Amino acid sequence: MNTETETQPVIVVGGGWAGLAAAVELARHDIPVTLLESAKQLGGRARSVQTGSMQVDNGQHLLLGAYESTLGLIRSIGIEEENVLHRQPLSLYWNDPANTPVSLRTARLPAPYHLAWGLLTAKGLSLRDRLSALAFSRRQEKRHFSIEEDCSVADLLVRQDQSPSLVRALWEPLCIGALNTRLDEASAQIFLRTLGDSFNHARSDSDLLLTRVNLGAILPQPAADYIERHKGSVRLGQRVTELNIKDDKVEGIQVDETRYNANDIILATPHHVSLQMLKPHAALEPVCEQLQQLDDRPICTLYLQFDKNIRLGRWLQGSLGTLCQWIFDRSLYGQDGLMAVVISSDGEHMQWDNQELYNHVIAEIGAQLPQWPTPISWQVIREKRATLASTVGINQYRPDGQTPIQGLWLAGDYTNTRLPATLEGAVRSGLHCAQRIISARRHRHQQ
Ligand SMILES: Cc1cc2nc3c(=O)[nH]c(=O)nc-3n(C[C@H](O)[C@H](O)[C@H](O)COP(=O)(O)OP(=O)(O)OC[C@H]3O[C@@H](n4cnc5c(N)ncnc54)[C@H](O)[C@@H]3O)c2cc1C
């Protein structure tokens, strides 16, 4: 490869968190980069949305202390964590219309004892359930939170003697919250990996990081500014339509009639979009076969604007046995009286229209919080393809970042990070591709 081609920008297709992470990492290492995003804004599935006079996110997001790569990335572009995120030790509270509420709070002890204490002292669980949750987590520590042959989380929990009441009050909400996939189809491998990452290393890994500002201000906008300050370029409204590949090497991409030449391309689009672009190329057939096995699950968020003095009393609250799974109090963002109600994964509610969904949610909230008035206004945001379905055996179909085509890389939450489809998975995959390109270029320079 000659010097001229080395100075050609790397092209990153897609300005979600994976593409942004890749582009920032390249820019940080003085590698010219052009990021092309089809939408009019950056952020992909984690973006800010303007609805009337209100700026919200396309869905309420929660980060964890274990999101090492995401937090490192944010720091690397000059954002102070405490300005954009509110960190609190793990403390969960679930209202249960049929029983007493369940709550769990980790202790100020080193991991994993902080969790052990939290499980032992959890409120709303019987002594038997607390002991059996503790025994489950001790057994998983010994097995390094891994399982050889994947099975559903539901099967794993039955085998591990977790009672139906414990599953309902603890494991089910954790599994749906983390994997956005129902217990009976969720991958035990991915679930255990998530538990291990959050509870088995440092105490702070299980911290909850609530966003204090809109998602756009956490990464997308500051990342774009950073890339441009480092001689990169970010272009919106650029829908990539085709990959130019010759002799199993990338040559560039097409945005309608415009061609961009490149020797390295990071395709950071959602898996169904990547599949369409890879399909015409015979060498990528095995990757396409993997991508065809992937499926998605939705997330619905209802934003309910109450009088400004209405407060939840905590930043987030779960709900058991109801359609509403979590309520977030957005006064943390300075949006007084605004509540975000989250419904993860699929279900009958996806067939209802917005009014029906609202009526159902408001009836549930009325039963749990009868002192609250009717909302002044409301808004439903449905993300039908919110995340990859983390189903049993799915890891074997998640492709690697490197493809059989020289210079073509895949990034995104769906790739083989072994994590559920999260911001952290997306960021890690983007960083990984960028680091492979950086080290290959370094290697060539040294030769
Ligand atoms: C409602 C909701 C709630 C969530 N909650 C959480 C949470 O609490 N915690 C958490 O960690 N994760 C959460 N997630 C998951 C997280 O948002 C995603 O895992 C992450 O944003 C995926 O990033 P990505 O870069 O891999 O993909 P995407 O965000 O999908 O980015 C792909 C980008 O490619 C662009 N693109 C598509 N086609 C083209 C094309 N032809 N040319 C150019 N550009 C193109 C898209 O417009 C998009 O910007 C949630 C997701 C949703 C939707």
The ligand as an ORCA input file, in Angstrom:
! r2SCAN-3c Opt
* xyz 0 1
  C     -35.630      2.646     23.535
  C     -34.269      2.098     23.775
  C     -33.798      1.977     25.071
  C     -32.523      1.472     25.303
  N     -32.036      1.412     26.565
  C     -30.745      1.106     26.784
  C     -30.180      1.223     28.067
  O     -30.850      1.603     29.032
  N     -28.852      0.927     28.231
  C     -28.087      0.521     27.189
  O     -26.879      0.311     27.382
  N     -28.608      0.369     25.944
  C     -29.905      0.663     25.721
  N     -30.428      0.558     24.453
  C     -29.606     -0.021     23.380
  C     -28.647      1.004     22.755
  O     -29.312      2.207     22.456
  C     -28.082      0.401     21.472
  O     -27.461     -0.822     21.797
  C     -27.046      1.292     20.797
  O     -27.506      2.603     20.673
  C     -26.728      0.712     19.414
  O     -25.761      1.512     18.789
  P     -25.169      1.121     17.356
  O     -24.213      2.181     16.994
  O     -24.698     -0.290     17.394
  O     -26.418      1.105     16.351
  P     -27.383      2.304     15.885
  O     -27.627      3.211     17.030
  O     -28.560      1.658     15.261
  O     -26.543      3.101     14.813
  C     -26.537      2.821     13.448
  C     -26.532      4.123     12.677
  O     -26.418      3.830     11.272
  C     -27.241      4.753     10.576
  N     -27.508      4.175      9.247
  C     -28.381      3.195      8.940
  N     -28.329      2.941      7.624
  C     -27.400      3.754      7.090
  C     -26.887      3.942      5.779
  N     -27.320      3.213      4.732
  N     -25.930      4.885      5.568
  C     -25.461      5.642      6.605
  N     -25.933      5.494      7.870
  C     -26.867      4.559      8.113
  C     -28.457      4.883     11.470
  O     -29.215      6.036     11.161
  C     -27.811      4.927     12.850
  O     -27.493      6.247     13.226
  C     -31.716      1.028     24.197
  C     -32.198      1.144     22.896
  C     -33.447      1.685     22.678
  C     -33.924      1.836     21.262
*
